[in-house]
Amino acid sequence: MGRIVVEVMPKPEILDPQGKAVAAGLPRLGFDQFTAVRQGRRFELSVDGPVTRAHLEAAEQAARTLLSNPIIEDVVAVRADEPEGASA
């Protein structure tokens, strides 16, 4: 079974209160090397058999029409997710 990963992020001009909250909490936990955080969403779509170009094209269309809100979000990645140890 193949899997496609779709990643969606808020557009840069959109406020990200969750990202700001995480960014504020990191230094309190000793993680002071990070200067900013943006929080997005990840979708995993499963298909029968290996992921094909047609699957990726359908996932791209689904990402732009259903999985994201194009007014406030960008689709930043649509890719096949290979299991660990698999090589192409």
N, C-alpha and C positions, 0 to 999 in steps of 0.2 A: 504494500500500500504506500502510495506517495503522499507527500504533504507539501503544501504551499503556505508560505508565511507572508502575510500582508501587514505592513507597519504603517500606522497613521499618526501624524503629529499635528498639534495645533499650528496654524500659520504663525509666523514670527510676530506679527502685529497683534495677535490675540493674547490677552492676559492668561496666565497659567497659574492660578492660585495653588494648585496641588504641587506643582514644581517649585514654587516659591517656599511653600511650607517644608518641603523636603530639603531644599537648599539651606533654609534656616536651621534645620535640625542636624545636618551633617557635622558642622563644626562642634556642636555640643557633644557629639559622640567621638570626636577626635579626627574627623575627616576634614581637614582644613585645606586640602589641595584642590578642591573643586570650587569653581567660581560661579557656576550657574547650573540649574537643573530645569529641563523641560520634560514633562510627563506626557507620554503618548499611549497608543493602544496597539495591541498585537492580536491578529487573528490567525488561526491555523485551520486551513481547509484541507481535508483529506480526499484523495481520489483513489479509485481502484487502479492498481498497476503503477508503473512509473509515471512521473510528471512529464507531460508533453508540452510542446509549444502552444497547442490549442488550449490545454488546461491553464497555462499561464496567461494567455490572452483573455480567457473567460474570467479568471481571477482578477485581472486588471480592470475589466469592465465592471465586475461586481464591486471592486474596491471603490471605483469612482461613482457608482450609482447607488450603492446600498451601505457599504461598510464605512464610508466617510461622509462628512457633511462638507461639501466643497466650498461653502461660504466661509467656514472657519478652520478647516483642516486640509492638510496636504497628504496625499499618499506618497510616502517616501521610499517604500520598497515593496516589490512583489517578486518573490523568488522561491525556487524549489528548496526545500529543507532536506538535505541529505542526512541520513542517520550517521551517528559516529562510526568511524571505521570504514565508511563507504567511500569509494573513489570513483571518479568519472572517467 
